[in-house]
Amino acid sequence: MNTFLRASLLLLICFSCKEETPAPTRTELLTGKPWKWIGGAVTPAFDVFSNGNLNNGEYWSQAPKCWQDDIRVFTTAGKFTHEEGATKCNVADPQIYAQGTWQFDASEKVVKINDSALGEQMWEIQELTATSLKVVEVYQEKGKTYTFNYSFTR
């Protein structure tokens, strides 16, 4: 094979090689863009909306519309906000409902959130992709244990 042909073939091979992009880290997946709340469920029955009615199982579809567009924001600096979406329950409410900090546990399977409205929350991650976040939170009140499932999308 002549030198020109070899050089051309080598260039063709080099240009056709693609450098593999490393998979995003869990921090990169969690941060970057806001998460819109799209689903919620609880067991056993719990008064989710503080209106005297118990909800058992899926409750997100029964939530006020002003709750259904809420977003959560996680920053790489460890900051967390729970923000009103485009719809507020009361127009005088601040856009940022709660704020605080977040961090992963050592396994990066649990997110610990400290926020100004609800205090400390522990979210066990069931799914974390570029477009989907599904978590479970175990909550105790008056000697009873409740399991909340939350779903978010981008």
N, C-alpha and C positions, 0 to 999 in steps of 0.2 A: 504494500500500500504506500502510495507516495506521501510525502510530508504534508502537503496541503490538505489531502484527504483526511489524514490522521488528525491534524489540527482542527479541521472543520467538525469531525466526528466528536472530538473531545469537547469543543465548545458547545455543540448540540447537547451532549450529555450533561454538561455543567448547567446549562440554562434550563434543562428539563427537571433538574433536581429541585425539590422544594424543601426549604428549611422548615422543620416541624416547629409549630408554635407550642410552647409549653402550656399545659392545662392551667387554667386559672386557680389560684389558691382559694381556700374557703373565705378568707377575708375579702379577696377581690370579688367573689361571687356575692357576698352579703352586702358589700358596700358598692358605691358607684352610681346606682340609680335608686329612686324611691320604690318602696314596695306598697302596692295598693291591696287593701284588705278585700278578699273575695269570698271568704267562707269561715263559718264558725259553728262549732258543735260542743255540747257539754253533756256529761253524764256524771252522777245521777242528776235528777232534776234540780235546777238552780234558778233563782230569780235574777236572770241576767240583766234585765232592764230596770230593776228596782221599782217595779210597778205592782208587786204583789202576786204576779203570775209566774208560775214555775215553767221553765223551758227544759225539755229533755231531748237530747239529740240535736239535730240541725236547728240553729236559731238565726243564722245570718239573714235568711230571707224575710224574717219577721222584724229585723232591726230597722230603726228609723232610717229613712233614705240619707239623712245627714250623717249617719254613721257608716253607711255602706261605701262611701268613697274616701274614707280616712286612709292616710298613708303613714308608713314608718320609714324613717331614714336612719341608716347606720353609716357613719363616716370612718375613714381609716384612722382618724385621730381618736377613736373610741367614744365619740359622741353619738347620742341617740335622740331622735325627736319623734313624737307621735303628733301628726299634724291633721288638721281639718282638711278635707278635700275641697272641691269647688263648692260644695253645699255645706252650710253651717246650720246647726240646730237653732242657734240664736245669732243674728248678724253681728251682735256686739261681742261674741266670743273671740278670743285671740286665735290667730291662724295656727299657732303652735299650742296644742292641747297639753302636752307634757314633754319634758326634756330631761336628759340625764346622761348616763354613760352606759357603755356595753363592753363586754369582753367575752372571749371564748374560754371554756375550760381547757385543760391540757389536751384533751382528745379532739377538740374543735367540733364536738357533737352537741354541745350545750352552750347556749348563749345566756349569759347572766346580764340582766338589764336592771339598772337602778334608775327609776324615773320619778319625777316630782309628783305625779298623780297617784301611782299605784305602789310605789316603793320597789322592793326587790322582786324580780320575776326570773324564773329559770325556764327557758324555752329549750326543750329537747328537739333537735332538728331531725325530722323524718325524711325531708327532701330539700336539697339546696342545689339549684341549677341557675343558669343565667336568667331564667324567666319564672322560676317557681320556688317558693319557700313554703314548706309545711312544717309546723311545729306543734308540740304538745306541751301544755303547762299543767302541772298538778298544783291545785290550790286548796288550802285548808281554811275552813271557817266554822267556828262553833263546834269543833270536834268532828266535823265531816270532811271527807276528802272528795274533791271534784276534779275531773279531768276535762280540760278544754283543748280543743283542736282548732288551730287557726290556719288558714290558707291565704297566701298572698301571691300576686303576680306583678309583672312589670309591663 
